Amino acid sequence: MLVDATLPVPASLMTLLAGLAPLFTAPSFRTFCGLACGFLAQPGKRTVCGMLAGAGLARCWSHDRAHRFFSRARWSPDELGLAVAKLVAALLVPAGNPVVVAIDDTLFRRRGKKVWAASWFHDGAAPGPAKTGYGNNWVITAVVVRLPAISRPVAIPVLAKLVIKDTCSASRLWLARRMAQMLAEALPGRVIHVVADSAYAGGQLKKLPRRVTWTTRLRKDAALYELPPERTGRRGRPREKGDRLPSLAKLSATAVFEQVTVTRYGKITSIQAAGVTCLWHSVFGTRPVTVVLIRDRTKTGYDLALVATDIAASPAQIIERYAARWSVEVAIEDSKQIFGAGQARNRTARAVERAIPFQLACQAITVTWYATAGHHPARRRRPPRPCSLVPRQGPAIDRRHGRQAPPGPHRRKISGISLRPANP
C-alpha cells in the first residue's frame, strides 16, 4: 500500500519495486511507484497525466507532482537502468552464464521546436521512400533472455541514451560503447556479449573492456590482416598486424566451409560456415577477431559475413548470437505499440532525458514480473480452433434489399460447403 494514496500494489510487484528504492528520495519513490503502477494500468495514452490517471491518483495528487518527478526530482536514469539490468540478470539469466546484450537505435517522433534534442533523423519505419522523421533518437540497450513462456529469445530494454547533435553524444557508437562499459562495471564477474548491426562498428571499439565481446556484421570492404608474427628478438617496435588478407570474395573462395546446424529466427537450419581468425585493425585494434562467412543460398562465395571478438566461440554460436539481435527490434516495437513508450510529451531537457528511460524500465519490470510471478509452467496457450467443413444452412439474405447477398471474402465456398471455424 502506497503512502498518501489508496493504491493496492501486488506483493510480487512491490518486491521488485522495493529494490529500486535506494535510487530515490522517500517522496520521489512514492511518486515513482504511483507512476509505474499507472503506466501498467493505463489502457489509453501513457502521457504523464495519463499515468497519473491510470493509477487512480488524478484526484489525490496534483498533476505538478507527476511532472516535477521528471523535470526536477533527484534521480538518475542511468542508475535506474543499471539497477533494472542487475535485477534482470539476477532473476532471468542463470548464474555464471554470460549476459547477451543487444543494441539498436530508434526514433520517437515528436513535434515542436522547443522539444529538447529533437531533430531530423533516419527512421527505417517511416512510410514512403524518404526514411526520415523528426523527433528524439535513442540508442537502446537490452538484455536478451530466454523465458519459459515463449520459444524465441526476448530482449528486455534496460538502458537508453539520447542522441544529441553537435555534442559527443551525437555518435551512436560512442553511446553504445559507453553503455556496454557501464553494464560491465555494474555486473562484475559476468561476461557481456554485445550484439549490434553493421552501423555499430568503428574505432570506438578499441576501448572495449576485455570482459565485453562485440559481434556485428562485417562490411564487404573491411581491411582484414593476419595475426602479428612472433617477435624475432631484434631491436625495434614489434609489428601490430600481419600481412593484408584478400577481400572477402577471394577469402571465401579459398576458405573451408563446414556444415553446421543452428537455431535462428525460430527455425533449426543447416548451413555452411567458415571461420577465420584475423585482425580488423581499424575497428578492434590488436584484439583478435573471428570472421564467420555464411553460405546459405549460394553455392559459391558467401551470403553474410559476421565478425566477433569472442574467438573462443564456434561459428554456430556466433551465428545464433547474431540472430538473437532481432529480439531488440521486437522489444522496440512492443515498447511503442503495446507499452506506449514515447507518448509522454515532455519538452525540457531533464524531462526528455528521463521519460523514455523511465518507461523502458517499467517495460522491463513488467516482463520480469510476469516471468517470475505471473507465468505458470502448467498453463498452456489456448490451441487454435480447427476448421471443419460445415454444410451451409441456406443462402445469405441481404435484409436491406430482400435479396440474396453475394458471398463475401470472409466466407469460402467449396462445392456448396462453407469453411467456418468449428465450435470448440
N, C-alpha and C positions, 0 to 999 in steps of 0.2 A: 504494500500500500504506500503510495507516494504521499509525502507531506504536502500540505496546503491544497490538496485536491482529492476527490474521491475517485481514484483511478486504480482499480484492481489489476495487478500485473501477475501473470502466472509465475509460480516459484521457479520453474525451469528457466524462463526468460530472465527473471530478476537475478538469477545466479550468474548469467552471462554478463548482464549489465553491471553488476556489482564489481566485477573485475576491472572495470574501466573507471571506477570512482576516483582513484588517486590522480587521474588526469585533470580533474575539475575541482573547483571550489564546491562547497556544500550547496549553495543556491544554484550554481551552474549545473551541477549533477542532477538536481531535481528537474531543471528545465530540459536537460539532455534526455532524461528518461521519459518525460512527458512528450517531447517532440519525436523521440524514437518510436514510442508506442503509437502516437498519432500517425506517423509515417506508415506503420504497418496496418493500422486500422482504417486509414482513409481510402475509400473506394474511388474518390474523384481526383481532382487536381492536388498534387502534393506540393503546393506552394507553402510558404512559411505559415500563413494563416490557415491554409488547408490542413497542415499537420496539427496545428493547434485545435482546429475544429474536429479532426479525426479522433483526437484523444478526449473529446468532450470537455475541453478546458476553455473554450472561447468565452464563456460567461464567468469563469473563475479567475482566469489570468488575463492581464492586459496584453493586447497584441504587441505592445512595445517590448514586453518581456521576451517574446519569441524572437523578434528582430534584433534585440540587443544581444541575444545569445550568439548570433553570427557576426555582428559588427563590432561589439565591444567587450564581450566576455573573455576571461582569461583561460584559454586552452589552445593547444596547437594541433592542427590537422595531421602533421607528420607523426606526432606522438600517438594520436588516436589510431592512425593507420598501422603503426608498428605494434601497438597493443592488440589490435584485431588480428594482425599477422601471427603474433605469438599464440593467440587463442586458437586460431585455425590450425596452426602447426601442431599445437599440443593435443587437440581433440580429434583432428581428422587425418593427420599424417602419422603413420606408425613411427614409434621411437627408433632412432638410428637410421631411418631412411632419408635419402636426400630430399630436399624440397624443390619441386619443379615450379618455376615461375614463368608466366607468360606476360609479355609486354607488348602493348599496342597503343596507338593514339586514336582519338575520335573527336568529333566536333559536336558541341552542344550549341545549337542555333540560338541566337539572341537578337534582339532589336534595340536600337537606340545608340546614340553616340556617346552617352555617358556611362555605358557599361564598362567596367574595368577590364582591360586587356582584350576587349573584343576587337576582332579584325577579320579580314578575309583569309580563309584557309582552304586547303584542299578537303573536299568532302566526297568520299567514294560513294556514299549513299544518296547523293543529290540526283534528282531526275534530270534528264537531258544530257547533252554532250558536255556542257560546262560543269565539271565536277568541282565547284567551289561553293562556299557558303560563308555567311557572316555569323560570328559567334565566338565562343571561347573554346580553344583547343586544349585538350587534356591528354597527357601521357598516363596511362593506367597500368598498374602492376597488379597481377592476380596470381594467387596460389592455386595450382592445378591439383585436384584431389580426386580420389575415387570414392563414390558414395554407393551404399548398398541399394539405394532406391533407383539407380539408373546405371546403364551399362557403359555409357560413354564417359570420358573424363569431364569434370566440372571445374570451371575456373571461378574462384571467389575473389573479387576485387578487394584489395587491402590498401593500396597507396595510389595517390593521384597527384600529379604535378601540373600546374598551369603553364602553358607556353605563352611567354610574354616577349613580344618582338622588341628588337633593339636592346636586348639585355643578354646576359649569359644563359638565361632560361629560354632563349629562342631556339636553342639546339635541342631537339628531341632526344638525340643520342646522349647528350650531356645529362639530361634529366633521367634517362633510363639507367645510365651507369651509376648515377648518384643514388637512385632508389635501390639498385641491386647491392650497392655497398652498404646502405642503411640496413637492409634486410640481413646481410651477412653479420653486421655488428649486433643486431637485435637477436639473432639466432646463433649464438656461439656453439661450436661443435657440430653444426649442421652444414652439409654441402649444399650449395644453391646452384641448381641447373636452370639457367635463364634461356628462354626460347623466344625469338623475335623474328620478324621478317627481314627482307634484304635491306630495308631502309635503316635498320639499326646495326650498321657496320661501319666503323671508322676508327680514326686514331685515338679516340677517347678510350677505346677498349684496351689499350696498352696499360692502363692504370687499374685494371681489374684485380681484386684480391685473388689469391691462389685458391681459396675455397669457393670461388664463383666461377662456374664454367659458362660458356656462351655458345649457343647453337643458332645458326641463322642460315639463310640461303646464300649461296656463293654466286657472285657476279660472273658473267661469262668472260669479262676482260680482266679478271683478277690476276695479279702478278704473283705467282707462287714460286717458292725457292726450295731447294733441298735443305736438309738439316745441315748445320755448320760442321765442317770437318773437325776431327780431333786435333788438339794442339800438337804442333810439331816440336815444341821446345825452343823454337827460335825466339829471338827478341822481337818485340813489337806487339801491337794490339791484335788479339785473335779475331778471326772472322766471325761475324754475327750470323751470316747466312751462307748457304752453299750456292751452287750454280742455279741459274734460272731454269725452271721447268717449262716445257712447252705449253701451248694453250690447252684448254680443257678438251677441245675437239680432238687434238692429237693425243692428249693423255688418255682419253677414253679408248682410242684405237689400240693402244698397247697395254691397257690395264687388264687385269684378270678378274672377270666377273664371276660371282658365285650366286647360286640360288638361295635366297633367304625367305623365310616366312615371317611376315609382320602383321600386326593388328593396327589398322589405321582407319579412321572415319567409320568405325563400327563394323568393319569387314576384315576377315582374315584372308590375306592375299599372298601369293608367292611371286616375288620379283627378283630381278638380278641386280646385284650391287657390288661395287668395288671400292675398297678403302685405300687411301694413300696418305701417309704421314709426311708432312712437309711444313713449311713456314708461309704464313701470309703476313709478311713483314710490315707492310704499310698499315695493317689493321691491328694485329696482335703482337707486333714486335718480335722478340726472340722466343715467344711462347709457342711450342709445337702445336699443330692442329691436325685433325683428321678430316680429310676431304672424302666425302662419300658420293660416288657417281651412281645414279639410279637409272636403270634401263627397264622401263615398264611397258611402253607401247612399241618403241622402235627396236629393230633387231641389230642396228649398228649405232655407234655414238652413244649418247645419253639423253635422258629426258629432263633430269633435275640433278642439280649439284648442291650438296649441303656441306657445311663446314662447322666443326665443333672443336672447342679447346679440350674437351674430355677425351684424351687419347686412349684411356682405358676402356671406353665404351665400344661395343661392337657396332658394325654398320646397321644391324637391325635395331639396336637400342636407339641409335641416333635418329633413324627414320621414324620410329614410333614416338620419340620425344618431340620431333618437329611436327608430326601430325597432331599432337596434343595442343599445339599452339592455336588451333582453330577454336578451342573452347573459350578463349578470351573474346573472340568475335561474338560468340553466342552470349557471353556474360554482358558485354556492352549493349547488345541488342535488347537483352532482358532488362537491363537497368533503365533503358529509355522507354520501352514499350510496356513492361509489366510493373516495375518498381517506380516509375515516374521520376527518375533522376534527371535533373536539369530543368524541372518545371518551376523551381523557385526563381523568382525574378529579382535577385539581389543586384545591386549596381556598384556599391562601394568596394574598395579593394579588398578589405578583410572579409567582407561578407561573401564576395565572389570566390575568394580563395578557400573558403570554409564550407560552402554549401554542398558542392559536389563530393568532397571527401566525407562529409557527414552522411550524405545519402548513400554513398557506396559502402560506408561502414555499416549502415542499417541493413543494406542488402546482404553483406557478409554475415552479420549477426542472425538474420532471418534464415539463411541457408544452414548455418551452423546449428541454430536452434532446432530446425526440423531434422537435421541429420542425427542429432544427439538425443532429442526428446520426442520428436513428432513421428518419425518413421518407425513402424513396427515390422520386423522381418517376416512375420506371418501373414501380413496383409499383401495381397496381390492386386495388381491393376485389373480393373474390370475388363474381361475379354471382349473383343469386338463382337457385335451382333452378326451372326451369319445370315447370308442372304438365301432365300429359298424361292422356288417358283410357286407363286400363289395364283390360282385361277382368278381372272377378273370377274367381278360381280356384275359388270354391265358397263356400258359406255358412260363416260363422264358427261354431265349435263351442265351447260352454262346457264346459271339461274337468271342472269340479267336478260338474256335474249331468248331463253327457252329452246336452245338447240344444242346439239352435241358439240362439245368443246374439242378442239384438236388436241392430240397428245402433246403434252409439254415436254421440255427437256428433262424434267425431273422423273419421268416415268418411261422406262424402257420396255418395249413390247417384243416378245419373241413368239411369233406364231399365235397371237391372240392371248398370250400369257404375260402378265406384268411381273417385273422383277422388283420386289419390295422386301424390306427387312422383315425377317420372321419375328414373331412375338417371342420374347425371352421365356 
